[in-house]
Amino acid sequence: MMQVIANGIVAGAGYALFALGFGLVHSTGRFFHMAHGGSYVVGAYLTYVLVSKVGLSSLVGGCGGVLGGAVLGAMMEIAVFRPLRRRNASREGMFLAALGLMVCIQNGVSLVFGDQPVVLRTASVEPGMLFLGARITNVQVCIVATCIAAAASAWIGLQKTNLGMRIRAVASSHELATVYGLRPEAILLLVMVCASALGSLAGILSGFDTDLTPSMGFYAQLMGVAASIVGGIGSVRGSLLGGFMVGLVQHLGVWKLPTQWQEAIVFALVAVCLCIRARGFLRTNWGTKD
């Protein structure tokens, strides 16, 4: 039982980290960033190249993967989303453009690396430490710790810094932010870079814990969106709550049921939560106190 709970917490931490970046883009850019999973898979595979092919250390390779994911986010914003926004594209149009980007990125990764799983780990598999009756590896501890640290940093940055105030102002109203002398396009670019870095970090940590596949980004996208909806899009605490809820329900649900029911259980949770709290349990806007 404790092992199932531990696995759910670790999975939930990864989902929360992904949901944090997704919610940041949604609240400031006002569209469903369905290409967020692209940064997840690109960061992981770039780290694989740097560590397994180039021979860099895991830390340096991971930093390179995060940087690559952030650059990808900047490219998507400058080449795709900004031109669409200037043409007053609808949210549906932005959604379809992001979804198309996700499909292109996934197929591109599949074309370069093939569809077979690849291993990012360079060291042998460790049995892990025993904690409250559950086996937990160092990588899994790192996933949970990184998730909590990222959420705390995001909350402090948004609520306690001048830059965070500017981001919240743009999230509240692009037009009013412009009137007060802010540059929404520059803020949106920064948000996309930070969110993509978070997404790629989630993918890299997941890659060190499990294997890499080209479809890993799409799966993370599904779970991350579910976590955002359950917890409340636009809330740092909501991202944490939603991520851990999804991870725990996913693993506790298959404790007695076959593993093919994992996704069905998660989206049944989403449906129930929408019936109870249509805007999520901790829904706020980035422009308000979280």
MIKEKOL-715033 format. One line per field, with one value per atom (N, C-alpha, C): residue in one letter; residue number from 1; x, z, y. Coordinates in steps of 0.05 Angstrom, whole numbers. Layout:
<atoms>
r <- A,...
k <- NUM,...
c1 <- X,...
c3 <- Z,...
c2 <- Y,...
</atoms>
This chain:
<atoms>
r <- M,M,M,M,M,M,Q,Q,Q,V,V,V,I,I,I,A,A,A,N,N,N,G,G,G,I,I,I,V,V,V,A,A,A,G,G,G,A,A,A,G,G,G,Y,Y,Y,A,A,A,L,L,L,F,F,F,A,A,A,L,L,L,G,G,G,F,F,F,G,G,G,L,L,L,V,V,V,H,H,H,S,S,S,T,T,T,G,G,G,R,R,R,F,F,F,F,F,F,H,H,H,M,M,M,A,A,A,H,H,H,G,G,G,G,G,G,S,S,S,Y,Y,Y,V,V,V,V,V,V,G,G,G,A,A,A,Y,Y,Y,L,L,L,T,T,T,Y,Y,Y,V,V,V,L,L,L,V,V,V,S,S,S,K,K,K,V,V,V,G,G,G,L,L,L,S,S,S,S,S,S,L,L,L,V,V,V,G,G,G,G,G,G,C,C,C,G,G,G,G,G,G,V,V,V,L,L,L,G,G,G,G,G,G,A,A,A,V,V,V,L,L,L,G,G,G,A,A,A,M,M,M,M,M,M,E,E,E,I,I,I,A,A,A,V,V,V,F,F,F,R,R,R,P,P,P,L,L,L,R,R,R,R,R,R,R,R,R,N,N,N,A,A,A,S,S,S,R,R,R,E,E,E,G,G,G,M,M,M,F,F,F,L,L,L,A,A,A,A,A,A,L,L,L,G,G,G,L,L,L,M,M,M,V,V,V,C,C,C,I,I,I,Q,Q,Q,N,N,N,G,G,G,V,V,V,S,S,S,L,L,L,V,V,V,F,F,F,G,G,G,D,D,D,Q,Q,Q,P,P,P,V,V,V,V,V,V,L,L,L,R,R,R,T,T,T,A,A,A,S,S,S,V,V,V,E,E,E,P,P,P,G,G,G,M,M,M,L,L,L,F,F,F,L,L,L,G,G,G,A,A,A,R,R,R,I,I,I,T,T,T,N,N,N,V,V,V,Q,Q,Q,V,V,V,C,C,C,I,I,I,V,V,V,A,A,A,T,T,T,C,C,C,I,I,I,A,A,A,A,A,A,A,A,A,A,A,A,S,S,S,A,A,A,W,W,W,I,I,I,G,G,G,L,L,L,Q,Q,Q,K,K,K,T,T,T,N,N,N,L,L,L,G,G,G,M,M,M,R,R,R,I,I,I,R,R,R,A,A,A,V,V,V,A,A,A,S,S,S,S,S,S,H,H,H,E,E,E,L,L,L,A,A,A,T,T,T,V,V,V,Y,Y,Y,G,G,G,L,L,L,R,R,R,P,P,P,E,E,E,A,A,A,I,I,I,L,L,L,L,L,L,L,L,L,V,V,V,M,M,M,V,V,V,C,C,C,A,A,A,S,S,S,A,A,A,L,L,L,G,G,G,S,S,S,L,L,L,A,A,A,G,G,G,I,I,I,L,L,L,S,S,S,G,G,G,F,F,F,D,D,D,T,T,T,D,D,D,L,L,L,T,T,T,P,P,P,S,S,S,M,M,M,G,G,G,F,F,F,Y,Y,Y,A,A,A,Q,Q,Q,L,L,L,M,M,M,G,G,G,V,V,V,A,A,A,A,A,A,S,S,S,I,I,I,V,V,V,G,G,G,G,G,G,I,I,I,G,G,G,S,S,S,V,V,V,R,R,R,G,G,G,S,S,S,L,L,L,L,L,L,G,G,G,G,G,G,F,F,F,M,M,M,V,V,V,G,G,G,L,L,L,V,V,V,Q,Q,Q,H,H,H,L,L,L,G,G,G,V,V,V,W,W,W,K,K,K,L,L,L,P,P,P,T,T,T,Q,Q,Q,W,W,W,Q,Q,Q,E,E,E,A,A,A,I,I,I,V,V,V,F,F,F,A,A,A,L,L,L,V,V,V,A,A,A,V,V,V,C,C,C,L,L,L,C,C,C,I,I,I,R,R,R,A,A,A,R,R,R,G,G,G,F,F,F,L,L,L,R,R,R,T,T,T,N,N,N,W,W,W,G,G,G,T,T,T,K,K,K,D,D,D
k <- 1,1,1,2,2,2,3,3,3,4,4,4,5,5,5,6,6,6,7,7,7,8,8,8,9,9,9,10,10,10,11,11,11,12,12,12,13,13,13,14,14,14,15,15,15,16,16,16,17,17,17,18,18,18,19,19,19,20,20,20,21,21,21,22,22,22,23,23,23,24,24,24,25,25,25,26,26,26,27,27,27,28,28,28,29,29,29,30,30,30,31,31,31,32,32,32,33,33,33,34,34,34,35,35,35,36,36,36,37,37,37,38,38,38,39,39,39,40,40,40,41,41,41,42,42,42,43,43,43,44,44,44,45,45,45,46,46,46,47,47,47,48,48,48,49,49,49,50,50,50,51,51,51,52,52,52,53,53,53,54,54,54,55,55,55,56,56,56,57,57,57,58,58,58,59,59,59,60,60,60,61,61,61,62,62,62,63,63,63,64,64,64,65,65,65,66,66,66,67,67,67,68,68,68,69,69,69,70,70,70,71,71,71,72,72,72,73,73,73,74,74,74,75,75,75,76,76,76,77,77,77,78,78,78,79,79,79,80,80,80,81,81,81,82,82,82,83,83,83,84,84,84,85,85,85,86,86,86,87,87,87,88,88,88,89,89,89,90,90,90,91,91,91,92,92,92,93,93,93,94,94,94,95,95,95,96,96,96,97,97,97,98,98,98,99,99,99,100,100,100,101,101,101,102,102,102,103,103,103,104,104,104,105,105,105,106,106,106,107,107,107,108,108,108,109,109,109,110,110,110,111,111,111,112,112,112,113,113,113,114,114,114,115,115,115,116,116,116,117,117,117,118,118,118,119,119,119,120,120,120,121,121,121,122,122,122,123,123,123,124,124,124,125,125,125,126,126,126,127,127,127,128,128,128,129,129,129,130,130,130,131,131,131,132,132,132,133,133,133,134,134,134,135,135,135,136,136,136,137,137,137,138,138,138,139,139,139,140,140,140,141,141,141,142,142,142,143,143,143,144,144,144,145,145,145,146,146,146,147,147,147,148,148,148,149,149,149,150,150,150,151,151,151,152,152,152,153,153,153,154,154,154,155,155,155,156,156,156,157,157,157,158,158,158,159,159,159,160,160,160,161,161,161,162,162,162,163,163,163,164,164,164,165,165,165,166,166,166,167,167,167,168,168,168,169,169,169,170,170,170,171,171,171,172,172,172,173,173,173,174,174,174,175,175,175,176,176,176,177,177,177,178,178,178,179,179,179,180,180,180,181,181,181,182,182,182,183,183,183,184,184,184,185,185,185,186,186,186,187,187,187,188,188,188,189,189,189,190,190,190,191,191,191,192,192,192,193,193,193,194,194,194,195,195,195,196,196,196,197,197,197,198,198,198,199,199,199,200,200,200,201,201,201,202,202,202,203,203,203,204,204,204,205,205,205,206,206,206,207,207,207,208,208,208,209,209,209,210,210,210,211,211,211,212,212,212,213,213,213,214,214,214,215,215,215,216,216,216,217,217,217,218,218,218,219,219,219,220,220,220,221,221,221,222,222,222,223,223,223,224,224,224,225,225,225,226,226,226,227,227,227,228,228,228,229,229,229,230,230,230,231,231,231,232,232,232,233,233,233,234,234,234,235,235,235,236,236,236,237,237,237,238,238,238,239,239,239,240,240,240,241,241,241,242,242,242,243,243,243,244,244,244,245,245,245,246,246,246,247,247,247,248,248,248,249,249,249,250,250,250,251,251,251,252,252,252,253,253,253,254,254,254,255,255,255,256,256,256,257,257,257,258,258,258,259,259,259,260,260,260,261,261,261,262,262,262,263,263,263,264,264,264,265,265,265,266,266,266,267,267,267,268,268,268,269,269,269,270,270,270,271,271,271,272,272,272,273,273,273,274,274,274,275,275,275,276,276,276,277,277,277,278,278,278,279,279,279,280,280,280,281,281,281,282,282,282,283,283,283,284,284,284,285,285,285,286,286,286,287,287,287,288,288,288,289,289,289,290,290,290
c1 <- 16,0,17,37,55,70,78,92,74,49,30,27,24,22,47,70,95,98,90,90,71,48,29,39,53,64,86,103,124,112,92,79,65,52,37,56,80,99,107,111,117,93,69,46,42,48,45,65,90,110,102,91,81,58,39,15,21,43,51,57,73,79,56,39,16,-4,-8,-26,-16,10,22,16,20,15,-15,-32,-61,-71,-61,-71,-61,-37,-27,-33,-30,-35,-64,-79,-108,-114,-100,-106,-95,-106,-96,-70,-48,-22,-17,-29,-27,0,17,44,64,53,71,85,72,84,108,110,133,158,157,181,188,168,172,189,182,196,222,223,248,269,262,281,293,275,284,303,296,312,338,338,362,381,371,387,399,383,393,417,415,437,462,458,481,494,478,489,500,483,491,508,505,521,545,541,563,581,569,585,586,567,567,555,559,548,517,504,475,466,480,472,476,499,504,485,481,463,434,426,399,396,416,415,413,427,426,398,386,359,338,341,322,326,351,356,344,347,336,306,293,264,255,270,264,266,287,291,268,260,237,212,207,184,186,210,213,207,217,212,182,168,139,124,132,119,124,149,156,146,149,142,113,99,71,51,54,33,31,54,53,41,48,34,4,-4,-32,-46,-33,-45,-48,-29,-30,-53,-60,-82,-109,-109,-133,-145,-127,-137,-154,-174,-191,-176,-188,-176,-176,-197,-198,-175,-170,-148,-121,-117,-92,-89,-112,-112,-103,-115,-109,-80,-70,-42,-23,-30,-13,-14,-38,-41,-25,-26,-11,19,29,57,64,47,52,55,37,39,64,72,96,121,122,145,147,125,125,134,124,132,161,170,198,217,210,227,226,203,201,217,218,233,263,272,301,310,295,304,290,269,254,233,217,195,202,225,232,241,235,243,274,284,312,316,340,345,363,355,370,390,384,401,428,449,476,486,476,484,466,474,457,433,412,387,392,384,388,362,365,342,326,339,326,326,321,321,293,293,268,257,233,221,191,185,157,146,163,154,154,163,164,192,198,225,224,242,243,272,275,302,310,336,345,332,328,315,287,272,245,244,263,264,270,287,294,269,252,228,209,205,187,198,224,237,237,243,243,216,195,168,161,167,160,177,202,219,210,202,193,167,149,123,128,145,151,164,183,196,176,158,138,119,111,93,107,131,146,151,159,164,140,117,92,81,84,71,89,115,133,153,153,173,159,175,164,157,174,168,142,138,114,89,92,70,64,84,80,66,74,61,32,26,-1,-18,-5,-19,-27,-8,-14,-36,-34,-54,-82,-83,-108,-121,-104,-114,-91,-90,-69,-71,-96,-101,-93,-101,-94,-64,-52,-23,-8,-18,-6,-10,-33,-39,-19,-13,5,35,40,68,82,68,80,80,96,98,88,63,52,66,76,89,115,130,155,149,127,120,111,95,86,109,129,153,167,171,184,169,142,125,128,128,131,158,179,205,206,196,196,178,155,137,149,162,175,198,213,234,223,201,188,179,167,158,181,203,226,239,239,250,234,207,190,197,201,207,234,253,280,280,267,266,251,229,215,233,249,267,288,298,317,304,278,263,253,245,235,249,238,249,237,249,240,226,203,190,180,177,167,139,123,96,94,116,115,105,109,100,69,58,28,15,26,15,17,41,44,25,19,0,-27,-36,-62,-64,-44,-44,-40,-23,-18,-43,-57,-82,-103,-104,-123,-116,-91,-82,-89,-86,-92,-122,-138,-167,-177,-167,-175,-167,-142,-132,-142,-144,-152,-131,-137,-117,-113,-89,-83,-76,-70,-63,-38,-18,5,-2,-17,-26,-44,-60,-78,-63,-40,-24,-13,-4,6,-16,-39,-61,-71,-75,-84,-65,-39,-19,-18,-18,-17,-43,-66,-91,-92,-83,-83,-64,-40,-21,-30,-41,-51,-75,-94,-118,-110,-91,-82,-70,-54,-40,-57,-72,-90,-112,-121,-143,-135,-110,-101,-90,-92,-84,-102,-127,-146,-156,-150,-160,-136,-140,-119,-107,-82,-68,-80,-94,-106,-129,-136,-157,-146,-120,-108,-120,-119,-129,-159,-174,-203,-208,-193,-197,-191,-169,-161,-183,-193,-213,-241,-245,-269,-267,-243,-238,-243,-233,-237,-267,-282,-311,-325,-317,-329,-322,-297,-288,-302,-306,-320,-349,-361,-388,-389,-368,-368,-358,-335,-323,-315,-332,-328,-303,-293,-269,-245,-247,-224,-226,-212,-214,-201,-179,-165,-162,-182,-180,-177,-156,-153,-142,-137,-123,-95,-76,-50,-50,-71,-72,-83,-90,-99,-82,-86,-71,-77,-57,-61,-58
c3 <- 0,0,0,18,19,-6,-20,-45,-66,-67,-86,-81,-55,-49,-57,-51,-59,-89,-104,-133,-143,-130,-137,-131,-109,-102,-122,-129,-149,-176,-185,-210,-208,-186,-182,-182,-171,-172,-200,-217,-245,-259,-254,-266,-257,-231,-220,-232,-236,-249,-277,-291,-318,-318,-299,-297,-290,-275,-266,-291,-309,-333,-352,-354,-371,-361,-335,-324,-326,-325,-328,-356,-377,-404,-408,-398,-401,-389,-366,-352,-365,-375,-388,-417,-432,-460,-468,-449,-452,-474,-475,-493,-482,-491,-483,-498,-484,-497,-500,-521,-525,-536,-542,-550,-527,-502,-479,-476,-484,-484,-502,-522,-540,-525,-507,-491,-473,-463,-446,-460,-485,-499,-511,-521,-532,-511,-487,-466,-457,-456,-448,-469,-494,-515,-519,-516,-518,-496,-472,-450,-456,-468,-476,-495,-514,-533,-519,-502,-488,-469,-455,-435,-448,-465,-476,-501,-517,-542,-539,-527,-524,-500,-479,-456,-433,-433,-411,-386,-364,-339,-339,-322,-321,-314,-295,-287,-310,-323,-346,-369,-375,-396,-390,-365,-357,-360,-352,-356,-385,-402,-431,-442,-431,-439,-432,-407,-398,-416,-422,-440,-467,-478,-504,-504,-482,-480,-479,-464,-463,-490,-505,-532,-550,-548,-564,-557,-531,-524,-536,-535,-547,-577,-590,-619,-625,-609,-614,-610,-590,-585,-607,-616,-636,-663,-671,-698,-702,-681,-685,-669,-643,-626,-628,-630,-632,-658,-681,-706,-705,-693,-691,-673,-651,-632,-646,-662,-675,-696,-706,-725,-711,-685,-669,-672,-673,-675,-651,-656,-634,-616,-593,-575,-589,-604,-618,-638,-653,-672,-659,-635,-621,-611,-602,-593,-615,-639,-662,-671,-670,-677,-658,-632,-612,-615,-620,-624,-648,-670,-694,-688,-672,-664,-649,-631,-615,-632,-652,-670,-686,-696,-712,-695,-670,-653,-647,-640,-634,-658,-681,-705,-713,-708,-713,-695,-670,-651,-659,-667,-676,-701,-719,-744,-738,-719,-714,-696,-676,-656,-659,-675,-677,-656,-657,-638,-614,-615,-593,-569,-545,-520,-519,-508,-503,-474,-464,-435,-431,-413,-406,-384,-366,-344,-353,-341,-348,-326,-302,-279,-278,-262,-259,-242,-245,-230,-200,-184,-155,-142,-121,-107,-92,-86,-72,-42,-28,1,11,35,47,65,59,74,79,104,113,97,92,79,49,37,8,-2,-25,-37,-55,-49,-64,-73,-99,-110,-106,-110,-108,-129,-153,-175,-167,-154,-146,-124,-106,-86,-99,-119,-133,-148,-159,-173,-154,-131,-111,-101,-94,-84,-104,-129,-151,-155,-154,-157,-135,-111,-88,-90,-97,-100,-123,-145,-168,-161,-148,-140,-121,-101,-82,-96,-114,-129,-146,-159,-176,-160,-137,-120,-110,-101,-91,-114,-137,-160,-169,-169,-178,-158,-133,-112,-99,-100,-84,-100,-126,-142,-162,-171,-191,-217,-225,-250,-247,-224,-219,-220,-210,-212,-241,-258,-286,-300,-293,-305,-296,-271,-262,-275,-280,-294,-322,-336,-364,-363,-344,-342,-336,-321,-315,-339,-354,-378,-395,-420,-438,-445,-448,-457,-435,-410,-388,-383,-385,-382,-402,-426,-447,-440,-430,-422,-400,-382,-360,-367,-393,-402,-403,-398,-399,-428,-434,-460,-458,-464,-461,-478,-502,-518,-505,-493,-479,-455,-440,-417,-426,-447,-457,-466,-479,-487,-463,-442,-418,-405,-404,-392,-407,-434,-450,-446,-443,-438,-411,-390,-363,-362,-375,-375,-390,-412,-428,-413,-398,-381,-360,-348,-328,-341,-365,-379,-386,-396,-403,-379,-356,-331,-322,-325,-318,-335,-361,-379,-373,-367,-361,-336,-315,-290,-294,-310,-317,-333,-350,-367,-350,-329,-311,-294,-290,-274,-290,-315,-333,-360,-380,-407,-423,-446,-463,-488,-495,-520,-533,-559,-572,-563,-554,-546,-517,-502,-474,-469,-488,-485,-487,-505,-508,-483,-472,-448,-424,-422,-401,-404,-430,-435,-424,-429,-419,-389,-376,-347,-335,-348,-338,-340,-363,-366,-346,-341,-321,-294,-287,-261,-259,-280,-280,-276,-290,-288,-260,-249,-222,-201,-202,-181,-185,-211,-217,-234,-259,-277,-267,-263,-254,-224,-212,-184,-180,-167,-161,-142,-121,-103,-117,-135,-150,-168,-179,-195,-178,-154,-135,-127,-119,-110,-133,-156,-179,-187,-188,-195,-176,-150,-131,-130,-134,-135,-159,-182,-206,-202,-193,-189,-169,-147,-127,-136,-148,-158,-180,-197,-219,-208,-188,-178,-158,-141,-122,-137,-160,-175,-187,-195,-208,-187,-161,-141,-141,-148,-150,-179,-197,-225,-244,-268,-287,-295,-303,-309,-333,-351,-374,-365,-340,-330,-319,-320,-307,-319,-345,-358,-353,-354,-350,-321,-302,-274,-271,-284,-282,-293,-316,-329,-316,-303,-286,-263,-252,-230,-241,-265,-276,-279,-289,-292,-266,-245,-219,-208,-210,-200,-214,-240,-255,-246,-239,-228,-201,-185,-158,-159,-172,-174,-203,-218,-247,-254,-237,-242,-228,-216,-202,-172,-156,-127,-117,-129,-120,-143,-160,-183,-174,-184,-182,-208,-210,-233,-225,-243,-236,-228,-237,-230,-202,-187,-160,-141,-116,-95,-97,-97,-99,-71
c2 <- -24,0,25,26,50,54,31,34,46,39,51,81,88,117,132,120,133,137,117,119,141,143,163,191,195,221,229,210,216,224,208,214,241,246,271,295,292,314,322,301,307,321,312,324,353,358,384,404,394,410,418,399,404,424,419,435,464,468,495,512,501,516,519,499,500,521,522,542,570,574,600,611,594,603,608,590,593,619,626,650,676,676,701,702,680,679,674,663,659,639,617,595,569,547,521,514,515,511,481,469,440,432,451,444,444,448,448,421,399,373,371,389,389,396,415,422,398,384,361,340,333,312,321,346,356,360,370,373,346,325,299,286,288,276,292,318,334,326,322,312,285,268,241,243,261,265,276,295,308,289,271,253,227,215,188,190,211,213,231,254,273,266,254,246,265,285,304,291,303,293,296,282,284,312,325,352,372,371,390,384,358,351,359,356,365,395,410,439,446,432,436,430,408,401,422,433,454,479,486,509,504,480,474,476,466,469,498,514,543,556,549,561,552,527,518,534,540,556,584,596,623,622,601,599,596,580,576,603,618,643,663,666,686,678,652,644,638,630,620,636,637,648,679,692,722,731,720,728,722,699,693,714,721,740,768,775,801,802,779,777,771,775,771,743,723,695,688,671,662,643,637,617,589,584,559,556,579,579,575,588,584,555,544,516,497,501,484,487,512,516,502,504,491,460,450,421,412,428,421,421,440,441,416,407,384,359,356,333,334,357,360,353,363,358,328,316,287,271,277,262,267,292,298,283,281,265,235,226,198,193,212,209,208,224,225,202,195,175,149,147,122,120,100,96,78,66,48,65,55,69,71,93,96,102,96,98,122,140,164,158,139,133,122,131,121,102,105,88,64,44,20,27,11,16,11,30,28,17,1,-10,12,34,56,53,75,74,66,55,46,68,78,100,93,89,83,59,39,15,16,38,42,46,35,39,64,83,108,113,118,123,152,158,186,203,192,208,215,197,202,223,222,243,270,270,295,306,288,297,312,300,313,339,338,363,385,378,398,410,393,403,423,417,435,461,458,482,500,488,503,518,504,516,539,535,557,581,575,597,612,597,610,628,618,634,659,657,680,699,689,706,721,708,721,741,735,752,772,768,784,800,798,813,832,851,870,857,838,823,807,795,780,798,823,842,848,851,856,833,808,785,784,789,789,811,833,855,848,835,826,804,786,765,777,799,811,825,840,853,862,852,860,890,899,926,946,941,959,958,935,933,951,952,969,998,1006,1033,1042,1024,1031,1029,1025,1026,999,977,951,941,921,909,880,876,849,828,835,815,806,824,817,799,806,790,762,761,735,717,730,714,703,720,711,688,691,670,644,646,621,608,624,612,598,612,599,574,576,553,529,535,513,501,518,508,489,496,478,452,454,430,412,423,407,395,409,399,374,376,353,329,334,312,300,316,306,289,298,283,256,257,233,214,225,208,194,207,194,172,175,155,131,137,116,118,106,108,131,137,159,147,158,151,177,178,202,211,192,198,207,208,215,243,261,288,290,274,275,263,242,230,250,263,283,306,313,334,327,303,294,295,284,284,312,328,355,373,371,386,377,351,340,351,352,363,393,408,436,441,425,428,421,399,391,411,420,438,466,474,502,515,520,533,562,570,597,598,575,574,557,568,552,529,535,514,494,505,487,467,476,458,436,442,422,403,414,397,379,391,375,353,360,340,317,322,300,285,298,284,265,274,257,234,239,218,197,205,186,170,184,170,150,158,141,115,117,93,77,91,77,63,75,63,36,33,8,-11,-4,-23,-47,-43,-65,-71,-52,-54,-58,-68,-71,-44,-43,-18,-3,-17,-3,16,15,33,59,63,86,112,115,140,144,122,124,134,124,133,162,171,200,218,211,229,226,204,202,221,223,243,271,277,304,310,290,294,299,284,288,315,323,349,372,369,390,393,370,371,385,381,392,421,425,452,456,469,472,486,504,520,509,485,474,481,465,468,494,503,527,547,550,567,596,609,638,648,673,685,693,692,702,731,745,774,778,757,761,745,749,735,705,689,660,647
</atoms>
